[in-house]
Amino acid sequence: MNRVAGKVVLITGAARGQGRSHAVQLADEGADIIAIDMCEDIASNEYPLATEADLEETKNLVEKAGRRIVTAKVDVRDRAAMKAAVDSAVAELGKLDVVVANAGIAPLGPEVPVEGFVDAFDVDFVGVINTIHVAIPHLDEGASIIATGSVAGLVPQTGLNGQQALQGPGGDGYGLAKKMLWTYTNSLALTLGPKSIRVNAVHPTNCNTDMLQSPPMFRTFRPDLPNPTAEDAKVTFPFMQSMPTPWVEPSDVSHAVVFLASDESRFVTGQQLRIDAGAGLKLGV
């Protein structure tokens, strides 16, 4: 229960889903948390995003684990605001050891305007860059940077059963952002290696969060139905994986994040770790 004891971890998208799961598991293992989330909706993204109440619940869960937490309502696309929030939180908690750049959106659907491409790319790539770059000045030897990618972002858009038209501009922006994270994290791992700061990415398959359990995702997986339900989509979700499961749970990804945050991974860097139930193998990546 002390794999990251005494470490301070910055997590974006921490109000719910994978981000909350990471915060709680890391707190259970002894870390203090800096939890950042926008807590507002984005117009091009159909499903609702996290709320301030969600972020408060993350705070309550971390405190229940007996750890300190600083929360901030910040849009990861705003680098100046991110810098101010991170600088303030680090000053309060005393240091920063781990960065988990996790915030992301997936505004899927052919009806999504071109702004969906911009929003998806800016949150899913620029937001990751902003998070990591404002954190780097606070990191010392032994620090760990972890970015959240996606198995779906590692294949050509047309590789997902020819669904490019169904995914629309937002899907294109999402895919491009996740593809670029692969190259970015590898390059940054080389750059920061001499400082003994490691950089890795985790790439989940379908993950049981609000992003997956949403009407635009249901329609992407069941284009044969006009208004597919969660149960309709659940029939096809397993097609992504070689193992017989429709999705992985946020906690499955958190186990990998805890490992990469801990000193157990002190010589693990430049890795693209897939938590995907064999989806990458099935998709040929």
Buried (B, 14 or more C-beta within 10 A) or exposed (E): EEBBEEBBBBBBBBBBBBBBBBBBBBBBBBBBBBBBBBBEBBEBBBBEBBBEEBBEBBBEBBEEBEBBBBBBBBBBBBBEBBBBBBBEBBEEBEBBBBBBBBBBBBBBBBEBBEBBBBBBBBBBBBBBBBBBBBBBEBBEEBBBBBBBBBBBBBBEBEBBBEBBEBBBBBBBBBBBBBBBBBEBBBEBBEEBEEEEBBBBBBBBBBBBBBBBBBBBBBBBBBBEEEEBEEEBBBEBBBEBBBEEBBBBBBEBBBBBBBBBBBEEBEEBBBBBBBBBBBBBBBBEB
